[in-house]
């Protein structure tokens, strides 16, 4: 009973960490990339780099070279001090009018303490989650494309003695991207339906649905191409909530970029802003974002670092 109680505590903890309700496997909803984070995580209607494998796989057809990127952050540092999130992604053109890519996600929930019915410490164990994703995109015509993700993910909440609270599953994402939307050469739009798949169970007889989301995104070039304004609307189907992502980027030069954004949830559980900075050389890019929130919000003061390369 104590072990089941420990697992239940971890599940409830994860619900609090990701500020969601009924859905499980919530680490799939952690948005990666310091560039997009600096823009309020609005990227469905931009999707012009290797992070398209997460935000909108159809955007992979926007790549003209092979690209890779790595991101690391100490996740929710105001809540705990041993959680970390890592994301590795790549994308590349593949044959005429198509592209491929993929990413690997790893979330370390830190070390947990195992106790028996008498509250005697039995030792510690680690809780973690990871996902492998493969992406494919194909142009429909010169202005539009579609994309598909296939992902396998694994979650281990607790392993104590002969008790193993772990689960593995699979899901797919479907995306669409269009340039020259509504005959405006400066406007792009994107559509995604993510995390479509069977529910997740940890062997306790209960099954949680995946965090399935329908997203609509747009981006608009401003100031003769020096600025980008982006807006994403993400509807969490199982939790029946809307997340609004609003972002802006301004190119100080060909190498330096300044960013700002806002993330807001219709339930009021998520509400924070972001600032970002980017520095790009010809083949190497560095991005940094910083999240600002109320002192009691676990997102507050979170830094994200990304390193990208193209060849």
N, C-alpha and C positions, 0 to 999 in steps of 0.2 A: 504493500500500500504506500509506503514511504517513497518507493522508487516512482510509482505512478504519480504521486504528488509532486515529485521533483520535475517530472516531464511536463505535467500540467502547468507548473510554475514557469517553466521555460517557454511553453507555448503562449501563455498569457503575457510573458515578458516580450516576446517577439511581436505580439499584437500591439503592445504599447510602443515599442521601438518604431514600428512602421506606421503607427497612427491609422490603423485600418480596423475593420470590424470582423466580418464573417469569413473572409477569404484566408486561405493558408498559403504557404510558400511565398511569403511576402517579400523575401529578399530579391525575387525576380522583378520587383517594382522599384528597386533602388536605382535611380538614374545615374549613369556613369559619365565621366568626362568633365574635366575642369572648364573646358571651353563652354559647353552647354550649361553647366552649373552656374557659370558666371552670368549667363543670359536667362536665369530663372528656369533652366531645364527645358526651354522651348526649342525643339529641334526637329519635329516631325516635318515641318515645311521647309527646312534647310537641308539636312541630311546630305551634306556634300563632302564628308570625310569618312574614315573607317568606322566611326561610331554609328553610322547608318545601320550597321548590323544589329544594333539595339533599338534605335529610335524609329527607323523606317527602312527596311531592307530594300525597298524599291529605289531609294536614293543612291545605292551603290553604283548605278549606271552614271552618276555624276562624276565618278572618279576617272581621272585620265592617266594616273600612275598607280603603282603598287604603294599602299600605305599601311603603316602599323602604328599603334599607340598603346601606351601603358599608363594606367592611372592608379594612384594609391592615396588612401586617406585613413586617418584614425577616426573611425566612425563614431559619431555622437560622443565626443570627448567629455561633454558636460554631464553625461549620464553614467558612463563607465570608462575605465582607463585601459582596458585591454581588448577592445573591439577594433577590428581593422577590415577594410574593404579594398580588394584589388580587382582590376579589370584589364585584360589584355585583348586587343582586337586587331584584325587586319582586313584589308579589302583590296581588290585588284580587278582591272578589266579582264574579261575572259571571252575570247572569240568576238565576233562582230555583234555589237549591240547588247552584250550581256556582261555580267560581272559576278564574282563570287567573293565570299568573305567568311568570317567567323569570329567568335569571341569566347573567352573563358572568364568566368566570374567566380570569385572566392570571397566569402564572408566568414570571418572568424569571430564567433560570439564570445571568445575568451574561455577561461578556466572556470569550472563549476565545482562545488564541494558536494560530495556524496555522504549522506548520513544514514544510520539505521533508525529503527523505530524508537530507540532510546536517545536519539539525537547525538549519537557517537560518530565522530568523523571517521569515514572509511577510506578517504582519499579524495583525489580530484580527477576530473575528466574534462575533455575539451568538447565544445559544441561548435559545429561549423556547417556550412552549406556551400555547394559549388554547382556550376552549370557549364555545360559545353553546348555551343551553338554553331550551326552551319547555315550560311545564307546564300541565296541565289537571286539574281535580278535580271530582268529582260526588258528591253525597250519594246513598247507597243508601236510607237512611231517616234518622230524626232522630238516631240514635246512631252511624251508621257512614258511611264514604265510601271511594271509591277514587280513585287519581290516576295520571297517566301523564306521564313526561318524554320528550322527544325532544331529543337533543343532537348537535351537530356540533363536532368538535374538530380542531385542527391542531397539529403539533409540528415545530419546526425545530431540529435539533441542530447542523447545520453547513452553511455555504455557503462553499466556497473554490474560486475559479476556476469550472471547469465541473462541479464535484462538488457535488451538492445532496442532503444527507441530511435530507429532510423527509417528513412523512406526514400524511394527513388521513383521517378516518373518522367514523363515526356510531355511536350507541348509544341504547338506551332504558332507562328505569327504570319499575318498576311498584310502586305502594304501596297500603296499606290502613290505615285508622285507625278506631278505635272508642272511643267514650265509654262510661261505665258498664259497663266490662268485668266479667264474672262478677257482674253485678248489684251492683257496688260503685260508687256515684256518684263516689267519689274516685279511682278507678283508670281509667287509659287505656292502650291498647296500640296498637302499630303494627307493620306488617310491610312490608319492602321487598325487592325484588330489583333490583339496580342494575348498570349497565354491561353490558347484554346486547347483543352485537354481534360483528361479525367481528374477527379478529385484526389486528394492526398490523405493517407491514413498512417498513423504511427502504431498500428496494431492494437488500438484500444477500442475498436469497434465503431469509431466515429470517423467520418470523412469530411474534410474541408474542401470547398471548391477552390480552384486556382484564381489568382487575382486577374481575371479576364477584363480587358480594357478596350474601349473603342476610342480612338484618338483622331482629332481633326486639327491639322496644323497649317499655318500660313506664314510666309515671310515676304517682306516688301523692301526693295532697295530704296534708299533715301540719299539725299545730298550727292547726287550724281555718282552713286555707287559707293560712296565712302561709308554710308551707314546702312544697317540692317535692323528692321523691327520685326519681331517674331511673336506669334501668339499660338499657343496650343490649348485645346480644350479636351480633357481626358475624362471620359465617363467610366467610373468603376462599376461594372455591371452587377456584380454580386453584392457590393456594399451600397449601390445606388447613390453614389456621391460623385460630384464633379470637381476635378482639379483644374485650376486655371494657371497656365504658365505664360508669363509675359517677359520678353527679353529685348535688349537693344545692344548693338555693337557698333563702335565707331572706329574707323581706321585712321589713326594719327599719321601713319605712313604705311609703306608696303610691308614693314616689319613689325609695327607696334599697334596693338589693338586694345581698346578699353571697352568694358562690358558692364551691364547692370541688369538685374532681373527681379522678378517677384513670383512667388509660388503661393497659391491660396487654395484651400479646400472648402467646399460648400458646407461641411460639417463644423468648420471652425477649429478643427484639431490640428490643421497644418496652416501656418501663415508666417512666412519669412521672406526676406529679401536677400539679394546676393550682389557681390561685386566681383569683377574679373579682369584679368590682364593676360595678354598674349604677346609672345615675341617669336617671330618666325624668320629663319634664315632660308636659304634656297631649298634645303632638304630636311632641315630639322626645325621642330617647333616646340615651344615650352608654354604651357598654360597654367594659370593659377586662379583659383576662386576662393572666396571667403563668404560664409553665410552669416547673416545678421538676423537675430530673433530675440524674443523676450528671454530674460535670464532663466526662466523656468522651462523653456523649450529646449529639448535635447539637441536640436539642430544648431543651436547657437554656437558661434566661434569655430565651426567646422571648416577646415582647410582641405582643398583638393588640389593635387598636383598631377599634371599630365605631361608626358614626353612623347612626341610624335615624330615620325620620319617617313619620307617618301623617296622612291627610287624607280 
